[in-house]
Amino acid sequence: GVVFIRCSVVSIERRGHVLMIGLDRAAKRNAFDLPMYESLARAYAELGADPALRVGVVFAHGNDFTAGLDLANVGPAVAAGQNLFLDGAIDPFRMQGPICRKPMIGAAQGLCLTIGIEMLLSFDIRLAATGTRFGQIEIKRGIFPFGGGTFRWVSNVGWGNAMRYLLTADELDATEAH
């Protein structure tokens, strides 16, 4: 059976052995705020703890995968060194603490900026709709990509290609990303 749970910023739907995790802040272009981080981390913990679930799929409601961080909301917490994940939650960016050991698939569309790229790069399989636009634009804001982008870009596309996007904030589309 299908079980569907929707909180204010993340939806969770069980489809057999698959956990569908939807970014659901479409009115804000799915920009990551603290409640989205917490909800996503709880969804990963559910996936990791349930032996009936075999794989997770992260997708986005609305036109855009994510416009990146909601800096006004997340920035102060990051600057203060605050842990963004509650006890028992699993870091969806696979950067700290326990990780979800089940395969993760990401499906992007529309705009995919900053933390969205970092999350996609942490997945085992990544899909992008034609027309998806990517940008690792932290350099334009004078901040550091804290979700693993600096090392995952290099391991996925090589040093030269990674530096182009990390140091220039150039945008690329789904065809170029492929």
C-alpha positions in Angstrom: 0.0 0.0 0.0 0.9 3.6 -0.3 1.3 5.8 2.8 1.5 9.5 2.2 2.6 12.0 4.9 2.9 15.7 4.2 4.4 18.2 6.7 4.8 21.8 5.8 8.0 21.5 3.9 8.7 17.8 3.0 6.3 15.1 1.8 6.9 11.4 2.4 5.3 8.7 0.4 5.9 4.9 0.7 5.5 3.1 -2.6 6.3 -0.5 -1.8 10.0 -0.7 -0.9 10.6 2.9 -2.1 10.5 6.1 0.1 9.5 9.1 -2.0 10.8 12.3 -0.3 9.5 15.5 -1.8 10.9 19.0 -1.1 7.7 20.9 -0.6 8.3 24.6 -0.2 7.4 25.5 -3.8 6.2 29.0 -3.0 9.9 29.8 -2.0 11.3 27.7 -4.9 12.1 25.0 -2.4 14.8 27.1 -0.7 16.2 25.2 2.3 15.3 26.6 5.7 15.9 24.9 9.1 12.5 23.1 9.1 13.3 21.6 5.7 16.7 20.4 6.9 15.1 18.8 10.0 12.3 17.2 8.0 14.6 15.8 5.4 16.9 14.4 8.1 14.0 12.7 9.8 12.9 11.2 6.4 16.4 9.8 5.9 16.3 8.3 9.5 13.0 6.7 8.7 14.5 5.2 5.4 17.5 4.0 7.3 15.6 2.4 10.1 12.9 0.6 8.2 14.1 -2.8 6.8 11.1 -2.9 4.4 12.4 0.2 2.6 15.2 -0.4 0.0 15.8 3.0 -1.7 15.0 6.6 -1.3 14.0 9.0 -4.1 14.3 12.8 -3.5 12.3 15.0 -5.8 10.7 18.5 -5.6 7.2 19.7 -5.7 6.7 22.8 -7.9 8.8 24.1 -10.8 12.2 24.1 -9.1 14.3 21.5 -7.3 15.7 24.2 -5.1 16.9 27.8 -5.2 19.4 26.8 -2.6 19.6 28.1 1.0 17.2 30.4 2.6 20.2 32.4 3.9 18.2 34.6 6.3 17.0 31.5 8.1 19.9 29.1 7.8 22.9 31.5 7.8 22.8 32.5 11.5 22.6 28.9 12.5 25.6 27.9 10.3 27.6 30.9 11.5 27.0 29.9 15.1 28.1 26.4 14.5 24.7 25.0 15.3 24.0 21.4 14.6 21.3 21.5 11.8 20.1 18.0 12.6 18.2 16.7 15.6 19.5 13.7 17.6 18.5 10.5 15.8 18.2 12.2 12.5 20.5 11.4 9.6 22.4 14.1 7.6 21.0 14.0 4.1 24.3 15.4 2.7 26.3 12.5 4.2 28.7 14.9 5.8 28.5 14.2 9.6 27.2 11.5 12.0 25.5 8.4 10.9 24.6 8.1 7.2 21.8 6.4 5.4 23.3 3.3 3.8 20.5 2.7 1.4 20.8 3.9 -2.2 19.5 7.4 -2.9 18.2 8.7 -6.1 17.7 12.4 -6.9 15.4 13.8 -9.6 15.9 17.5 -10.3 14.0 20.0 -12.5 13.9 23.7 -13.0 16.5 25.6 -10.9 19.0 23.7 -8.8 21.4 25.9 -6.8 24.0 25.6 -4.1 22.8 23.0 -1.5 20.7 21.3 -4.2 23.8 20.5 -6.2 25.6 19.3 -3.1 22.7 17.0 -2.2 22.5 15.6 -5.8 26.2 15.0 -5.8 25.8 12.9 -2.6 23.2 10.6 -4.3 24.0 7.3 -5.9 21.9 8.1 -9.0 21.1 11.6 -10.3 18.4 12.5 -12.9 17.7 15.9 -14.3 14.9 17.0 -16.6 15.8 18.7 -19.8 16.1 22.4 -19.0 17.3 22.0 -15.4 19.7 24.8 -14.6 22.5 24.2 -12.1 24.7 26.8 -10.3 27.1 26.5 -7.4 26.8 30.2 -6.7 28.2 30.5 -3.1 31.2 32.4 -4.5 28.9 35.3 -5.5 27.7 35.6 -1.9 31.1 35.3 -0.3 30.2 32.0 1.5 31.5 28.4 1.4 29.6 25.4 0.0 29.2 23.5 3.3 27.3 20.5 2.0 30.2 18.7 0.4 30.3 20.5 -2.9 34.0 21.3 -2.8 35.2 17.7 -2.7 32.2 16.1 -4.5 32.5 18.3 -7.6 36.2 17.3 -7.9 35.5 13.6 -7.5 32.6 13.6 -9.9 33.9 15.9 -12.8 37.6 16.3 -12.2 39.6 19.2 -10.8 39.5 21.6 -13.9 35.8 21.2 -14.4 35.1 21.6 -10.7 37.1 24.7 -10.4 35.3 26.3 -13.3 32.0 26.1 -11.5 33.2 26.5 -7.9 35.2 29.6 -8.6 33.1 31.4 -11.2 29.5 30.4 -10.3 28.9 29.7 -14.0 25.6 28.1 -14.6 25.3 24.8 -16.5 22.3 23.0 -17.9 21.2 19.4 -17.7 22.9 18.5 -21.1 26.2 19.9 -20.0 25.9 18.3 -16.6 25.4 14.9 -18.3 
